[in-house]
């Protein structure tokens, strides 16, 4: 179960990722998502990765996994 602070963090990251996907789909060729002083750059070919990232965040918020990053937590 996520703590309130983790839930707030993942909700914010989910909103950022969804906005990035919208920008990518509507024609912006490169989107940068920043968190905790680090950033990830997505380009059109990375749409699938961005969709998986969004799915992982949603799963964490729904309580379906221990965290949004099954391959490793970025805190």
C-alpha positions in Angstrom: 0.0 0.0 0.0 1.3 3.4 -0.9 1.8 6.1 1.7 0.0 9.4 1.2 3.2 11.1 0.2 4.1 8.3 -2.3 0.5 8.5 -3.7 0.9 12.2 -4.2 4.3 11.7 -5.9 3.0 9.0 -8.3 -0.1 11.0 -9.1 2.1 14.0 -10.0 4.3 11.8 -12.1 1.3 10.2 -13.8 0.0 13.7 -14.7 3.4 14.7 -16.2 3.6 11.4 -18.2 0.1 11.8 -19.5 0.8 15.4 -20.6 4.1 14.2 -22.2 2.2 11.5 -24.1 -0.4 14.1 -25.3 2.4 16.4 -26.5 4.1 13.4 -28.3 0.9 12.3 -30.0 -0.1 15.8 -31.1 3.1 16.4 -33.0 5.8 17.5 -30.6 8.7 15.3 -31.6 10.6 15.2 -28.3 9.2 15.3 -24.8 11.3 15.5 -21.6 9.8 14.2 -18.3 11.8 15.3 -15.3 11.7 13.9 -11.8 14.0 14.1 -8.8 16.6 16.1 -10.6 16.8 13.5 -13.5 15.0 13.5 -16.8 14.0 11.1 -19.5 13.6 12.1 -23.1 10.9 10.4 -25.2 10.7 10.6 -29.0 8.0 9.3 -31.3 9.5 5.8 -31.5 9.4 5.7 -27.7 5.6 6.1 -27.5 5.2 2.4 -26.4 7.7 3.0 -23.5 5.9 6.0 -22.4 2.5 4.2 -22.5 4.1 1.3 -20.4 5.5 3.9 -17.9 2.0 5.4 -17.6 0.5 1.9 -17.0 3.0 1.2 -14.3 2.2 4.4 -12.5 -1.5 3.7 -12.8 -1.0 0.2 -11.4 1.0 1.5 -8.5 -1.8 4.0 -7.7 -4.4 1.2 -8.0 -2.4 -1.0 -5.6 -1.6 -3.7 -8.2 2.1 -3.7 -7.6 4.7 -2.6 -5.0 5.7 0.5 -6.9 5.5 2.1 -10.3 8.8 0.8 -11.5 8.9 -3.0 -11.5 12.5 -2.9 -12.8 13.6 -0.6 -10.0 12.2 2.2 -7.9 13.3 5.8 -8.8 12.8 7.7 -5.5 
